[in-house]
Amino acid sequence: MVRVLFGDESRGDYLLTEAFLTVDGASFHVDWEQSCEGVRAAVARAEHDVYLVSASIGGGRGMALVRELAPITKGIVLLVLAKADTELEVAAVRDGAADVLVYSEMTPNAAVRTLRKALARHRAARVHAQIASPEPLPDIASPALLYGRIEGALARSRLGRAGVAVVTVRLEREHSPPSSWPPAMLLAAVERVRSCVREVDTVGLLVGDLVIVVEDQDNGSQAARIADRVLDAMGQPIAVRGSTVAVTTSVGVAAYPEDGETVADLLHGSGLAAGSARDAGGNTFRFRSSPLNQQAVRRLLLQRALDGAIARGEFSLQYQPQVDLRSGLLLGVEALLRWNHPDLGAVSPVEFVPVLEASDRINDVGEWVLRAACEQGQRWLSRGVPVRIGVNVSARQFRKRGLTELVRQTLEDCALPPVWIGLELTETLLLESSDEIREAIASLRRLGVKISLDDFGMGYASLTYIKRFPMDALKIDREFVRGLPLDIENAAITSAIVALAQSLGLQVVAEGVENEAEEEFLRSLGCTAVQGFLHAKPMTATDLDIWRHVPERR
């Protein structure tokens, strides 16, 4: 709670200011003094964080009071409330006021924002004055630069280019803040925090806390990963002059726009979240927003549970049939990854796949999926019932050098001819439109592997992109199949996709087909194959063997 003293003779102005500063639960408590003497006494008691002095107090002696208090304003935040007057505003700041609030321009948001900015600037200046380290802190932004980086990140986010989160790292050693630490210890702590962020992130020192500006995050997921890494890094004692010192770390995260839309809002929110983490015992992190907090906790739980999941045998594959619309026979299957954790149970791919794709684990898991699919393909082939298996490949896997060699070696190890395996790519990969990716796709096709474009229509690619890449098939996303043929828009889109794909010599597989009306319409368009619950849900290899031999399955 920020304590504010309002100095003014008008009770009405006091009540209005109090209402402005406490609207929507803003964390300000406002006291009132009617005289210059009362304000002086309050400053001497140092019971408040902010002193808001009206220029009209004491019969218009407010500016004189500001000049009188100026020598001690290094220890307080002093603001002036006045009528619109440019010369007065300049004089107030020159005489020691942190800022000026203008009566005619004052709204609840403006009042709260001005006070928060003034507090943040004041605290930053005080902390930097306290920390006079003989060793420069590496790559640490000044308060002004930190503010600028957050402003720039917010501007980019408003244009839809990236998300923004502010992460506050609050460090304590035996309840003492970094401002009282030996310089060598502070330097070691800063270096640890710096090691946890990316090159594009900004780290600054503000109000005794380390503050990280994080861009390119989705609902705080990147910020949560950084927070988790910071906690791990700071979990080990710091060695200082032959001894080790334990540090308590409390991390708070505020994300735009959930937790605020201004620099002051995000700094204030992340600071409150760090305080919440500290109140919880420290060595943890909190989001300012409860929903984001729950998402982040769940995501981190999944990240940690995924470690070692391959070695523990928690992954398995299920297979969903693709049926040829002309013959009604099984054309192939799509291999779908499933995860069954001993404590979490069966975790939905909707939850864990994005976590995998955002980490380096996707490469290891992708290799496991490829090998497991090839081994199953060889088992079917050895029984004389070969089935082509489609394996999803993420953009991160595809960018990794040596994918063609990995596929070739895996097929050779499993004694599976390349014709029985296919790779399904995402649209985002095509957007890169690089020579390396085109050559990788071409080399895989030369190897004999079929290449399909998965979930077509849900990303940003178009048939213009497909022309640049050697492809065998595209799969129409289920969103465009739903409701056919009654959904006129979906019918028009699907018809266009099928016609244009056919003109390029591509097979077309429609996903998510759930009823006969949808299938009949797709057949009338000349769609090659369908995949969906109308024919079968994803199933184990054993169940697929049974499904194939049931004549009444369709």
C-alpha positions, 0 to 999 in steps of 0.5 A, a space after each residue: 500500500 502506497 501512503 499519500 499525503 494530500 496538502 490542500 485547504 479544500 476538503 472537496 479537492 481532497 475527497 476527489 483526489 482520494 476517489 481518483 487514487 483509490 478507484 478500482 482498488 488502486 493501492 493508494 491510501 490518502 491522508 489529508 493536511 489542510 495547512 503548510 505547517 501540517 505538511 511540514 510536520 508530516 514530512 518530518 515524521 516520514 510516514 508517507 511515500 508521496 506528498 501531493 501539495 496543492 499550489 493554493 495551500 496556505 493562501 497560495 503558498 504552495 510553491 514556497 512550501 515546495 522550495 522549502 521542502 526541496 533540500 529534503 526531497 531526496 528522501 521523499 516523492 514530492 508532487 504539485 497539484 496546480 492549474 494549467 500554467 506552463 511557467 509554474 510547471 517548469 518552476 515546480 520541477 526546477 524547485 524539486 517537484 517530481 511532477 505536476 498534476 493539472 486540475 483540468 487534466 486530472 482523471 483517475 488513470 492520469 493521477 494513478 499513472 503519474 504517481 506510479 511513474 514518480 515513485 518508480 523514478 525516485 526509487 530507481 535513483 535512490 537505489 543507484 545512488 546507494 549501489 556504488 560498486 567499484 566493479 561495473 555491472 555487466 550489461 545492466 540497463 539504467 532506469 531510463 534505458 529500461 523505461 525506453 525498452 519497455 515503451 518500445 516493446 509495448 509499441 511493437 506489441 500494440 502493432 501485433 508484433 510480439 507480446 511483452 512481459 516485465 519480470 521483477 527479480 527480488 533478491 534477499 540475503 538474510 532479509 537485506 536487499 542487494 543495495 547492502 551487499 558487497 559489490 562482488 556478491 552483487 556482481 555474481 548475482 547479476 551474472 547468474 541472472 544474465 545467464 538465464 535470459 536471451 540476447 534480445 532480453 533487457 536486464 536493468 536495476 530498479 528500486 533494488 530489484 533486477 528487472 527483465 524485459 521479455 518480448 516474443 512471448 505467448 501468454 507469459 510462457 517465455 517469461 515463465 521459462 526465464 523465471 524458472 531458470 532464474 530460480 534454478 540459477 539462484 538456488 545455489 549459494 553464492 561464493 564470496 571470499 571463501 564462504 557461501 551465502 544463500 540468497 532468497 529469490 522471489 520473482 514476479 511477472 506482469 504481462 501486457 495487456 492482462 496486467 496493464 497497458 503502460 510502463 508504470 503499470 507493468 513495473 508496478 504489477 511485476 513488483 507486486 507479484 514479486 512481493 506475493 512470491 516473497 510472501 509465499 516464502 520466496 524461491 518461487 514466482 508469481 504472475 500478477 494475473 491469476 489466470 496467467 499464474 495458473 497457466 504458467 504453473 501448469 506449463 512449468 509442471 508439464 515442462 518438468 514432467 517431460 524431462 526423461 519421459 522418453 527414458 521412462 517409456 511414457 510416450 506411445 503412438 496411436 494411428 488414425 486411418 486415412 480412407 481412399 474415397 474412390 475405393 474405400 480402402 485404407 490409404 494410410 495412417 497418421 501417427 499421433 503422439 500420446 503421453 501418459 504420465 504416472 501422476 498427471 495421467 493422459 495429457 492432451 496433445 493440445 497441452 503438451 505439444 506446444 510445450 515440446 515445440 517451444 523447447 529443444 526436447 522436440 528434436 529428441 521426441 521427434 526422433 523417437 516418433 520417427 523411429 517408433 513409426 518406422 518400427 511399426 511400419 516394418 512390423 506391418 510390412 513383415 506380415 504382408 500388410 504394408 501401411 504408409 505412415 504419416 509422421 508430423 515434423 515440427 519447424 524446429 526439427 526441420 531446421 535442424 541440419 541432417 534431417 534427411 540423413 536422420 530419416 535415411 538412417 532410421 529407415 535403414 535401421 528399421 529395414 523399411 522402404 521409404 515409400 511407406 513413410 511420409 512427413 507432414 509439415 506445417 504451413 509456417 515452415 513454408 513461409 521461410 521460403 529458404 533454399 535450404 528448406 526447399 533442398 531438404 524437402 527435395 532430397 527427402 522426396 528423392 529418397 522416396 519419402 512422401 511430403 504432405 502439408 498439414 492443416 492447410 488453411 489455418 496458417 499464412 501459407 497459400 498455394 503460391 507458397 506450395 508452388 515453390 516447394 516440391 510436395 505430394 499432398 496437402 491436408 485440408 484443416 478440419 475447420 473448413 470441413 465442418 458443416 459441409 455442404 450447408 456451411 456455404 463459406 466452408 463449401 466455397 473454400 474447400 472447393 477452391 482448395 481441391 480444384 487448385 490442388 488438383 491443378 498442381 497435381 497434389 493429392 488432397 486429404 480432408 481432415 476431421 470428417 465426421 458425417 456422411 454429408 461431409 464425405 459425400 460433398 468431398 467425394 463430389 469435389 474429387 477429394 482423394 481421401 478423408 480422415 476423421 471420426 466417421 471412419 475411425 478415431 486414433 487407435 493403437 496398432 493392435 486396434 488398427 489391425 482389428 479395425 482393418 478386418 471388420 467388414 462393417 466398419 464403414 
